[in-house]
Amino acid sequence: MSTLLAWSITATLLLLGLAMACAAFRMLRGPRAQDRVVGFDSLYVNAMLLLVTLGVRSGTTFYFEAALVIGLLGFVGTVALAKFLLRGEVIE
C-alpha cells in the first residue's frame, strides 16, 4: 500500500469517527423524533462506510460482509421507525 493511500485511509477513519460522534449526538439530543431518526440513519451509514474503509485497509472480505449486514438492518430499522412515526404502529 502506498504512503498516500495509507494517509488517506487514516484521515478517512478519523473523519468518519467524527461524523459518527455528530450523528450519535443528534440521535441522543434531537429535539424531535424525526431528528433522532435522521441521526440513526446517518449513524448506520457512517458505520457502514467505516467498515468498508477498514476492509480496504486490511484487505479482508469480512468487513465488507459486516457492512452489508449493517446496511440491510439499518434500512429495515429506518423504514420501521418512519412507519411508526407516520402511523403510530409498526405491525398492522
Backbone as XML, in Angstrom:
<?xml version="1.0"?>
<chain id="A" units="angstrom">
  <residue number="1" name="MET">
    <atom name="N" x="0.853" y="-1.168" z="0.000"/>
    <atom name="CA" x="0.000" y="0.000" z="0.000"/>
    <atom name="C" x="0.904" y="1.237" z="0.000"/>
  </residue>
  <residue number="2" name="SER">
    <atom name="N" x="0.539" y="2.189" z="-0.823"/>
    <atom name="CA" x="1.368" y="3.389" z="-0.929"/>
    <atom name="C" x="1.170" y="4.286" z="0.289"/>
  </residue>
  <residue number="3" name="THR">
    <atom name="N" x="2.087" y="5.200" z="0.475"/>
    <atom name="CA" x="2.033" y="6.111" z="1.617"/>
    <atom name="C" x="0.832" y="7.038" z="1.522"/>
  </residue>
  <residue number="4" name="LEU">
    <atom name="N" x="0.536" y="7.511" z="0.323"/>
    <atom name="CA" x="-0.600" y="8.407" z="0.143"/>
    <atom name="C" x="-1.908" y="7.705" z="0.472"/>
  </residue>
  <residue number="5" name="LEU">
    <atom name="N" x="-2.054" y="6.448" z="0.060"/>
    <atom name="CA" x="-3.258" y="5.692" z="0.365"/>
    <atom name="C" x="-3.380" y="5.429" z="1.859"/>
  </residue>
  <residue number="6" name="ALA">
    <atom name="N" x="-2.280" y="5.125" z="2.518"/>
    <atom name="CA" x="-2.313" y="4.889" z="3.966"/>
    <atom name="C" x="-2.729" y="6.152" z="4.719"/>
  </residue>
  <residue number="7" name="TRP">
    <atom name="N" x="-2.188" y="7.293" z="4.319"/>
    <atom name="CA" x="-2.575" y="8.553" z="4.968"/>
    <atom name="C" x="-4.037" y="8.880" z="4.697"/>
  </residue>
  <residue number="8" name="SER">
    <atom name="N" x="-4.492" y="8.629" z="3.483"/>
    <atom name="CA" x="-5.883" y="8.917" z="3.124"/>
    <atom name="C" x="-6.847" y="8.042" z="3.913"/>
  </residue>
  <residue number="9" name="ILE">
    <atom name="N" x="-6.514" y="6.777" z="4.074"/>
    <atom name="CA" x="-7.378" y="5.880" z="4.840"/>
    <atom name="C" x="-7.408" y="6.287" z="6.303"/>
  </residue>
  <residue number="10" name="THR">
    <atom name="N" x="-6.277" y="6.681" z="6.855"/>
    <atom name="CA" x="-6.249" y="7.134" z="8.238"/>
    <atom name="C" x="-7.075" y="8.396" z="8.428"/>
  </residue>
  <residue number="11" name="ALA">
    <atom name="N" x="-6.950" y="9.347" z="7.514"/>
    <atom name="CA" x="-7.759" y="10.573" z="7.592"/>
    <atom name="C" x="-9.238" y="10.259" z="7.444"/>
  </residue>
  <residue number="12" name="THR">
    <atom name="N" x="-9.567" y="9.315" z="6.566"/>
    <atom name="CA" x="-10.963" y="8.926" z="6.371"/>
    <atom name="C" x="-11.537" y="8.286" z="7.629"/>
  </residue>
  <residue number="13" name="LEU">
    <atom name="N" x="-10.757" y="7.431" z="8.273"/>
    <atom name="CA" x="-11.217" y="6.801" z="9.510"/>
    <atom name="C" x="-11.470" y="7.838" z="10.601"/>
  </residue>
  <residue number="14" name="LEU">
    <atom name="N" x="-10.585" y="8.819" z="10.719"/>
    <atom name="CA" x="-10.778" y="9.866" z="11.721"/>
    <atom name="C" x="-12.018" y="10.705" z="11.430"/>
  </residue>
  <residue number="15" name="LEU">
    <atom name="N" x="-12.200" y="11.077" z="10.179"/>
    <atom name="CA" x="-13.359" y="11.898" z="9.818"/>
    <atom name="C" x="-14.665" y="11.129" z="9.940"/>
  </residue>
  <residue number="16" name="LEU">
    <atom name="N" x="-14.652" y="9.837" z="9.616"/>
    <atom name="CA" x="-15.858" y="9.035" z="9.809"/>
    <atom name="C" x="-16.176" y="8.861" z="11.285"/>
  </residue>
  <residue number="17" name="GLY">
    <atom name="N" x="-15.163" y="8.729" z="12.114"/>
    <atom name="CA" x="-15.395" y="8.681" z="13.561"/>
    <atom name="C" x="-16.005" y="9.965" z="14.081"/>
  </residue>
  <residue number="18" name="LEU">
    <atom name="N" x="-15.533" y="11.101" z="13.577"/>
    <atom name="CA" x="-16.114" y="12.390" z="13.959"/>
    <atom name="C" x="-17.557" y="12.504" z="13.480"/>
  </residue>
  <residue number="19" name="ALA">
    <atom name="N" x="-17.821" y="12.047" z="12.257"/>
    <atom name="CA" x="-19.194" y="12.079" z="11.743"/>
    <atom name="C" x="-20.109" y="11.166" z="12.549"/>
  </residue>
  <residue number="20" name="MET">
    <atom name="N" x="-19.595" y="10.031" z="13.003"/>
    <atom name="CA" x="-20.403" y="9.143" z="13.838"/>
    <atom name="C" x="-20.695" y="9.778" z="15.194"/>
  </residue>
  <residue number="21" name="ALA">
    <atom name="N" x="-19.743" y="10.503" z="15.740"/>
    <atom name="CA" x="-19.968" y="11.190" z="17.006"/>
    <atom name="C" x="-21.038" y="12.273" z="16.850"/>
  </residue>
  <residue number="22" name="CYS">
    <atom name="N" x="-20.993" y="13.010" z="15.745"/>
    <atom name="CA" x="-22.018" y="14.036" z="15.498"/>
    <atom name="C" x="-23.395" y="13.408" z="15.302"/>
  </residue>
  <residue number="23" name="ALA">
    <atom name="N" x="-23.451" y="12.289" z="14.594"/>
    <atom name="CA" x="-24.733" y="11.608" z="14.380"/>
    <atom name="C" x="-25.272" y="11.033" z="15.682"/>
  </residue>
  <residue number="24" name="ALA">
    <atom name="N" x="-24.392" y="10.499" z="16.520"/>
    <atom name="CA" x="-24.836" y="9.980" z="17.818"/>
    <atom name="C" x="-25.354" y="11.105" z="18.713"/>
  </residue>
  <residue number="25" name="PHE">
    <atom name="N" x="-24.706" y="12.250" z="18.641"/>
    <atom name="CA" x="-25.190" y="13.411" z="19.408"/>
    <atom name="C" x="-26.580" y="13.820" z="18.940"/>
  </residue>
  <residue number="26" name="ARG">
    <atom name="N" x="-26.792" y="13.853" z="17.623"/>
    <atom name="CA" x="-28.102" y="14.217" z="17.087"/>
    <atom name="C" x="-29.146" y="13.179" z="17.450"/>
  </residue>
  <residue number="27" name="MET">
    <atom name="N" x="-28.741" y="11.916" z="17.462"/>
    <atom name="CA" x="-29.679" y="10.855" z="17.802"/>
    <atom name="C" x="-30.076" y="10.910" z="19.275"/>
  </residue>
  <residue number="28" name="LEU">
    <atom name="N" x="-29.146" y="11.259" z="20.133"/>
    <atom name="CA" x="-29.440" y="11.292" z="21.563"/>
    <atom name="C" x="-30.092" y="12.591" z="22.014"/>
  </residue>
  <residue number="29" name="ARG">
    <atom name="N" x="-29.754" y="13.713" z="21.385"/>
    <atom name="CA" x="-30.229" y="15.007" z="21.851"/>
    <atom name="C" x="-31.169" y="15.704" z="20.872"/>
  </residue>
  <residue number="30" name="GLY">
    <atom name="N" x="-31.666" y="14.988" z="19.867"/>
    <atom name="CA" x="-32.544" y="15.620" z="18.888"/>
    <atom name="C" x="-33.808" y="16.150" z="19.543"/>
  </residue>
  <residue number="31" name="PRO">
    <atom name="N" x="-34.236" y="17.352" z="19.189"/>
    <atom name="CA" x="-35.432" y="17.892" z="19.831"/>
    <atom name="C" x="-36.712" y="17.159" z="19.429"/>
  </residue>
  <residue number="32" name="ARG">
    <atom name="N" x="-36.737" y="16.572" z="18.238"/>
    <atom name="CA" x="-37.927" y="15.850" z="17.789"/>
    <atom name="C" x="-37.555" y="14.426" z="17.415"/>
  </residue>
  <residue number="33" name="ALA">
    <atom name="N" x="-38.561" y="13.595" z="17.288"/>
    <atom name="CA" x="-38.322" y="12.197" z="16.926"/>
    <atom name="C" x="-37.780" y="12.080" z="15.503"/>
  </residue>
  <residue number="34" name="GLN">
    <atom name="N" x="-38.200" y="12.972" z="14.623"/>
    <atom name="CA" x="-37.700" y="12.932" z="13.254"/>
    <atom name="C" x="-36.195" y="13.192" z="13.206"/>
  </residue>
  <residue number="35" name="ASP">
    <atom name="N" x="-35.707" y="14.084" z="14.074"/>
    <atom name="CA" x="-34.267" y="14.341" z="14.150"/>
    <atom name="C" x="-33.513" y="13.110" z="14.640"/>
  </residue>
  <residue number="36" name="ARG">
    <atom name="N" x="-34.122" y="12.371" z="15.540"/>
    <atom name="CA" x="-33.482" y="11.156" z="16.036"/>
    <atom name="C" x="-33.413" y="10.084" z="14.952"/>
  </residue>
  <residue number="37" name="VAL">
    <atom name="N" x="-34.450" y="9.993" z="14.127"/>
    <atom name="CA" x="-34.430" y="9.023" z="13.033"/>
    <atom name="C" x="-33.358" y="9.392" z="12.015"/>
  </residue>
  <residue number="38" name="VAL">
    <atom name="N" x="-33.224" y="10.666" z="11.698"/>
    <atom name="CA" x="-32.184" y="11.104" z="10.770"/>
    <atom name="C" x="-30.802" y="10.843" z="11.368"/>
  </residue>
  <residue number="39" name="GLY">
    <atom name="N" x="-30.642" y="11.053" z="12.667"/>
    <atom name="CA" x="-29.380" y="10.748" z="13.332"/>
    <atom name="C" x="-29.055" y="9.266" z="13.286"/>
  </residue>
  <residue number="40" name="PHE">
    <atom name="N" x="-30.070" y="8.428" z="13.482"/>
    <atom name="CA" x="-29.876" y="6.978" z="13.396"/>
    <atom name="C" x="-29.484" y="6.568" z="11.983"/>
  </residue>
  <residue number="41" name="ASP">
    <atom name="N" x="-30.158" y="7.135" z="11.003"/>
    <atom name="CA" x="-29.858" y="6.826" z="9.604"/>
    <atom name="C" x="-28.429" y="7.224" z="9.256"/>
  </residue>
  <residue number="42" name="SER">
    <atom name="N" x="-28.026" y="8.396" z="9.681"/>
    <atom name="CA" x="-26.660" y="8.857" z="9.422"/>
    <atom name="C" x="-25.637" y="8.005" z="10.167"/>
  </residue>
  <residue number="43" name="LEU">
    <atom name="N" x="-25.987" y="7.570" z="11.363"/>
    <atom name="CA" x="-25.068" y="6.760" z="12.157"/>
    <atom name="C" x="-24.805" y="5.411" z="11.498"/>
  </residue>
  <residue number="44" name="TYR">
    <atom name="N" x="-25.849" y="4.756" z="11.002"/>
    <atom name="CA" x="-25.594" y="3.451" z="10.399"/>
    <atom name="C" x="-24.901" y="3.580" z="9.047"/>
  </residue>
  <residue number="45" name="VAL">
    <atom name="N" x="-25.154" y="4.635" z="8.298"/>
    <atom name="CA" x="-24.443" y="4.831" z="7.039"/>
    <atom name="C" x="-22.956" y="5.087" z="7.309"/>
  </residue>
  <residue number="46" name="ASN">
    <atom name="N" x="-22.669" y="5.896" z="8.320"/>
    <atom name="CA" x="-21.266" y="6.152" z="8.663"/>
    <atom name="C" x="-20.575" y="4.896" z="9.181"/>
  </residue>
  <residue number="47" name="ALA">
    <atom name="N" x="-21.291" y="4.078" z="9.948"/>
    <atom name="CA" x="-20.708" y="2.822" z="10.434"/>
    <atom name="C" x="-20.423" y="1.879" z="9.276"/>
  </residue>
  <residue number="48" name="MET">
    <atom name="N" x="-21.326" y="1.853" z="8.296"/>
    <atom name="CA" x="-21.123" y="1.021" z="7.130"/>
    <atom name="C" x="-19.891" y="1.490" z="6.340"/>
  </residue>
  <residue number="49" name="LEU">
    <atom name="N" x="-19.755" y="2.787" z="6.162"/>
    <atom name="CA" x="-18.594" y="3.319" z="5.449"/>
    <atom name="C" x="-17.303" y="3.087" z="6.224"/>
  </residue>
  <residue number="50" name="LEU">
    <atom name="N" x="-17.373" y="3.146" z="7.543"/>
    <atom name="CA" x="-16.202" y="2.874" z="8.365"/>
    <atom name="C" x="-15.741" y="1.432" z="8.172"/>
  </residue>
  <residue number="51" name="LEU">
    <atom name="N" x="-16.680" y="0.505" z="8.121"/>
    <atom name="CA" x="-16.308" y="-0.893" z="7.909"/>
    <atom name="C" x="-15.746" y="-1.124" z="6.512"/>
  </residue>
  <residue number="52" name="VAL">
    <atom name="N" x="-16.296" y="-0.455" z="5.519"/>
    <atom name="CA" x="-15.754" y="-0.592" z="4.167"/>
    <atom name="C" x="-14.322" y="-0.053" z="4.111"/>
  </residue>
  <residue number="53" name="THR">
    <atom name="N" x="-14.084" y="1.069" z="4.782"/>
    <atom name="CA" x="-12.735" y="1.632" z="4.818"/>
    <atom name="C" x="-11.764" y="0.699" z="5.547"/>
  </residue>
  <residue number="54" name="LEU">
    <atom name="N" x="-12.215" y="0.100" z="6.632"/>
    <atom name="CA" x="-11.363" y="-0.873" z="7.330"/>
    <atom name="C" x="-11.099" y="-2.093" z="6.459"/>
  </residue>
  <residue number="55" name="GLY">
    <atom name="N" x="-12.081" y="-2.480" z="5.650"/>
    <atom name="CA" x="-11.882" y="-3.598" z="4.736"/>
    <atom name="C" x="-10.852" y="-3.291" z="3.667"/>
  </residue>
  <residue number="56" name="VAL">
    <atom name="N" x="-10.863" y="-2.064" z="3.164"/>
    <atom name="CA" x="-9.848" y="-1.667" z="2.182"/>
    <atom name="C" x="-8.473" y="-1.649" z="2.837"/>
  </residue>
  <residue number="57" name="ARG">
    <atom name="N" x="-8.412" y="-1.200" z="4.070"/>
    <atom name="CA" x="-7.120" y="-1.111" z="4.773"/>
    <atom name="C" x="-6.542" y="-2.495" z="5.068"/>
  </residue>
  <residue number="58" name="SER">
    <atom name="N" x="-7.403" y="-3.418" z="5.519"/>
    <atom name="CA" x="-6.883" y="-4.733" z="5.908"/>
    <atom name="C" x="-6.833" y="-5.718" z="4.750"/>
  </residue>
  <residue number="59" name="GLY">
    <atom name="N" x="-7.677" y="-5.543" z="3.752"/>
    <atom name="CA" x="-7.661" y="-6.443" z="2.610"/>
    <atom name="C" x="-8.454" y="-7.721" z="2.802"/>
  </residue>
  <residue number="60" name="THR">
    <atom name="N" x="-9.274" y="-7.810" z="3.861"/>
    <atom name="CA" x="-10.098" y="-8.995" z="4.082"/>
    <atom name="C" x="-11.539" y="-8.703" z="3.684"/>
  </residue>
  <residue number="61" name="THR">
    <atom name="N" x="-12.287" y="-9.754" z="3.394"/>
    <atom name="CA" x="-13.673" y="-9.579" z="2.977"/>
    <atom name="C" x="-14.661" y="-9.563" z="4.133"/>
  </residue>
  <residue number="62" name="PHE">
    <atom name="N" x="-14.194" y="-9.861" z="5.328"/>
    <atom name="CA" x="-15.097" y="-9.912" z="6.479"/>
    <atom name="C" x="-15.761" y="-8.555" z="6.728"/>
  </residue>
  <residue number="63" name="TYR">
    <atom name="N" x="-15.007" y="-7.499" z="6.586"/>
    <atom name="CA" x="-15.549" y="-6.162" z="6.837"/>
    <atom name="C" x="-16.625" y="-5.787" z="5.821"/>
  </residue>
  <residue number="64" name="PHE">
    <atom name="N" x="-16.470" y="-6.236" z="4.585"/>
    <atom name="CA" x="-17.456" y="-5.931" z="3.560"/>
    <atom name="C" x="-18.775" y="-6.657" z="3.838"/>
  </residue>
  <residue number="65" name="GLU">
    <atom name="N" x="-18.681" y="-7.892" z="4.313"/>
    <atom name="CA" x="-19.891" y="-8.633" z="4.666"/>
    <atom name="C" x="-20.587" y="-8.004" z="5.868"/>
  </residue>
  <residue number="66" name="ALA">
    <atom name="N" x="-19.826" y="-7.558" z="6.845"/>
    <atom name="CA" x="-20.414" y="-6.891" z="8.013"/>
    <atom name="C" x="-21.066" y="-5.569" z="7.600"/>
  </residue>
  <residue number="67" name="ALA">
    <atom name="N" x="-20.460" y="-4.855" z="6.663"/>
    <atom name="CA" x="-21.044" y="-3.605" z="6.172"/>
    <atom name="C" x="-22.365" y="-3.872" z="5.459"/>
  </residue>
  <residue number="68" name="LEU">
    <atom name="N" x="-22.436" y="-4.968" z="4.729"/>
    <atom name="CA" x="-23.675" y="-5.330" z="4.052"/>
    <atom name="C" x="-24.780" y="-5.633" z="5.055"/>
  </residue>
  <residue number="69" name="VAL">
    <atom name="N" x="-24.459" y="-6.352" z="6.114"/>
    <atom name="CA" x="-25.442" y="-6.667" z="7.153"/>
    <atom name="C" x="-25.902" y="-5.395" z="7.856"/>
  </residue>
  <residue number="70" name="ILE">
    <atom name="N" x="-24.980" y="-4.503" z="8.169"/>
    <atom name="CA" x="-25.350" y="-3.240" z="8.820"/>
    <atom name="C" x="-26.244" y="-2.415" z="7.902"/>
  </residue>
  <residue number="71" name="GLY">
    <atom name="N" x="-25.945" y="-2.400" z="6.614"/>
    <atom name="CA" x="-26.772" y="-1.663" z="5.662"/>
    <atom name="C" x="-28.187" y="-2.204" z="5.595"/>
  </residue>
  <residue number="72" name="LEU">
    <atom name="N" x="-28.324" y="-3.524" z="5.551"/>
    <atom name="CA" x="-29.654" y="-4.123" z="5.492"/>
    <atom name="C" x="-30.443" y="-3.884" z="6.770"/>
  </residue>
  <residue number="73" name="LEU">
    <atom name="N" x="-29.826" y="-4.100" z="7.910"/>
    <atom name="CA" x="-30.525" y="-3.895" z="9.186"/>
    <atom name="C" x="-30.837" y="-2.426" z="9.433"/>
  </residue>
  <residue number="74" name="GLY">
    <atom name="N" x="-29.949" y="-1.543" z="9.033"/>
    <atom name="CA" x="-30.202" y="-0.119" z="9.185"/>
    <atom name="C" x="-31.350" y="0.349" z="8.325"/>
  </residue>
  <residue number="75" name="PHE">
    <atom name="N" x="-31.442" y="-0.160" z="7.097"/>
    <atom name="CA" x="-32.551" y="0.205" z="6.223"/>
    <atom name="C" x="-33.878" y="-0.269" z="6.799"/>
  </residue>
  <residue number="76" name="VAL">
    <atom name="N" x="-33.926" y="-1.498" z="7.276"/>
    <atom name="CA" x="-35.156" y="-2.022" z="7.863"/>
    <atom name="C" x="-35.533" y="-1.226" z="9.113"/>
  </residue>
  <residue number="77" name="GLY">
    <atom name="N" x="-34.545" y="-0.867" z="9.922"/>
    <atom name="CA" x="-34.815" y="-0.063" z="11.118"/>
    <atom name="C" x="-35.330" y="1.323" z="10.777"/>
  </residue>
  <residue number="78" name="THR">
    <atom name="N" x="-34.778" y="1.939" z="9.757"/>
    <atom name="CA" x="-35.234" y="3.265" z="9.346"/>
    <atom name="C" x="-36.652" y="3.219" z="8.805"/>
  </residue>
  <residue number="79" name="VAL">
    <atom name="N" x="-36.967" y="2.196" z="8.028"/>
    <atom name="CA" x="-38.329" y="2.057" z="7.497"/>
    <atom name="C" x="-39.314" y="1.815" z="8.633"/>
  </residue>
  <residue number="80" name="ALA">
    <atom name="N" x="-38.961" y="0.982" z="9.599"/>
    <atom name="CA" x="-39.850" y="0.719" z="10.731"/>
    <atom name="C" x="-40.066" y="1.982" z="11.565"/>
  </residue>
  <residue number="81" name="LEU">
    <atom name="N" x="-39.009" y="2.747" z="11.808"/>
    <atom name="CA" x="-39.163" y="3.984" z="12.579"/>
    <atom name="C" x="-39.992" y="5.017" z="11.822"/>
  </residue>
  <residue number="82" name="ALA">
    <atom name="N" x="-39.802" y="5.104" z="10.514"/>
    <atom name="CA" x="-40.594" y="6.043" z="9.720"/>
    <atom name="C" x="-42.063" y="5.649" z="9.718"/>
  </residue>
  <residue number="83" name="LYS">
    <atom name="N" x="-42.340" y="4.358" z="9.612"/>
    <atom name="CA" x="-43.731" y="3.897" z="9.643"/>
    <atom name="C" x="-44.345" y="4.149" z="11.011"/>
  </residue>
  <residue number="84" name="PHE">
    <atom name="N" x="-43.563" y="3.958" z="12.073"/>
    <atom name="CA" x="-44.073" y="4.216" z="13.415"/>
    <atom name="C" x="-44.377" y="5.702" z="13.604"/>
  </residue>
  <residue number="85" name="LEU">
    <atom name="N" x="-43.517" y="6.567" z="13.104"/>
    <atom name="CA" x="-43.761" y="7.997" z="13.243"/>
    <atom name="C" x="-44.947" y="8.456" z="12.395"/>
  </residue>
  <residue number="86" name="LEU">
    <atom name="N" x="-45.162" y="7.796" z="11.275"/>
    <atom name="CA" x="-46.242" y="8.184" z="10.388"/>
    <atom name="C" x="-47.596" y="7.711" z="10.901"/>
  </residue>
  <residue number="87" name="ARG">
    <atom name="N" x="-47.685" y="6.447" z="11.343"/>
    <atom name="CA" x="-48.967" y="5.867" z="11.727"/>
    <atom name="C" x="-49.136" y="5.584" z="13.210"/>
  </residue>
  <residue number="88" name="GLY">
    <atom name="N" x="-48.046" y="5.518" z="13.934"/>
    <atom name="CA" x="-48.135" y="5.223" z="15.363"/>
    <atom name="C" x="-48.034" y="3.755" z="15.693"/>
  </residue>
  <residue number="89" name="GLU">
    <atom name="N" x="-47.920" y="2.896" z="14.687"/>
    <atom name="CA" x="-47.763" y="1.462" z="14.910"/>
    <atom name="C" x="-46.907" y="0.891" z="13.791"/>
  </residue>
  <residue number="90" name="VAL">
    <atom name="N" x="-46.202" y="-0.186" z="14.097"/>
    <atom name="CA" x="-45.326" y="-0.789" z="13.103"/>
    <atom name="C" x="-46.033" y="-1.970" z="12.442"/>
  </residue>
  <residue number="91" name="ILE">
    <atom name="N" x="-46.641" y="-2.818" z="13.241"/>
    <atom name="CA" x="-47.322" y="-4.006" z="12.742"/>
    <atom name="C" x="-48.815" y="-3.715" z="12.662"/>
  </residue>
  <residue number="92" name="GLU">
    <atom name="N" x="-49.374" y="-3.939" z="11.491"/>
    <atom name="CA" x="-50.808" y="-3.656" z="11.317"/>
    <atom name="C" x="-51.644" y="-4.850" z="11.659"/>
  </residue>
</chain>
